[in-house]
Amino acid sequence: MKINIKRAYDDYSKEDGYRILVDRLWPRGIKKEDLKCDVWAKEIAPSSELRKWFGHESQKWDEFQKKYFKELDDKSPLFESLIADTDNEVITLIYSAKNTEQNQAVVIKRYIEDKLKL
């Protein structure tokens, strides 16, 4: 299995495979019918408290990852069913944050790769 990460505002591609929106809130300025995603997995997004605490402040990135990994551990059954729902070899995690290197999709990808030993 290959896991990609892509902003919600980037163009859709057939190579994206199974597209999972991993934001708790719907991406601003995008109509639901315009965002091609197979599932909106808002339940695996960071909690509102963690998201607000982080606020995309770079100096909080390391601590955000640790706290989010703990949240994801509590949601591991959701990951198993989410991954089982796809027959695709490719999964693309869709997010809307402006920062392409410090966002929840990056953490989710690392979490899945660590847990599934990809």
N, C-alpha and C positions, 0 to 999 in steps of 0.2 A: 504494500500500500504506500502511495506517495501522498503527502499532505502539502498543499499549497496554501498561501495566504494572499488575499486580494482585498483591496478597498472596495466598498460598495459602489463607489463612484467610477471605478474602472470598467472598461468594456467587458461584456460577457464573451466567453470563448468556449467552444465545444470541448477544448482540452481541460476545462475546469473540472469536469467530472461531476461528482455529487457536491452541490453547493450548500453550505451551512452558514446561515447568518448567526453570528455569535454575540450580537449586541443585545443588551437588555431593552434599549430604546430603539425604535425604528429610525433608520438614517434620515436625517433632515433633507428635505427637498426631493425625496425619491418617492414616487407613488408605488404602492404595494404591487400593482400589476406590472410595473416597469422593472422591478428588481427580480431577476431570475434567480431564485433560490429554491432548493428542494425542501428545506425545512428551516424554520426560525427557531433556534435552540436558545431562547432567552433564559431558560432555567440554568444553563451552564455559564452564563455571563457573570461577571463579578457582581457581588451584592451591591445594592445601591449605596450602602455605607462605605464599602471598600472603594467603589468607583469615585464617590465624592471625596473621600480622603486622599486618594491618589491624585486626582485632578490633573493628570498628565504632566506632573512635575518630575523632571528627570532625576532630581536628587532623591526621590522616593522610589525609584524603579526597583532597586534590589529588594527593598522591604515589601513592595507591592507584589513582586513575584512570589516571595515566601508566603505571604498572607493568602494570595490567590491559590497557590498550590494546596494549602490547607483546606480552602473552600472546595477545591476540585476533588480532593480526597473524599469529601462527604458526598460528592455527586458522582462517584465512579460508576454506579449502576446505570446512570443516564448515558455515560460514555459508551458503555458496553452495548446498550440497546441502540444508540445512535450509529455506532460503527456497524453493528449487525444489520441495520436497516439498509445499508448500501452494498450493492454487489460490485461497485466500481473499484477499480484499482487506484483511482485518484479522488481525493477529497479536497475541496477548496474551502477554507474558512474565510468567511466574508465579515469585514468589520468596517466601521465608518470613521474611526479616529484619524486625525491628520498625521500623527506621528507613525511612520511605517515601521519603526524599530522597537518602539515601546508601547505596546498595546496588548489587549487580552488575547488576541488571536495568536500572537507570538508565544505567549505563555501556554495557551491551550495546545498548540502544536508541539511544544517541548514536552508538555505533560503526557500527551498521547504517545509520542515517540518513546519517552522514558517508560511508561507503563506497559506499552505493547512491544517494547524492545525493537522498534523499527530501525 
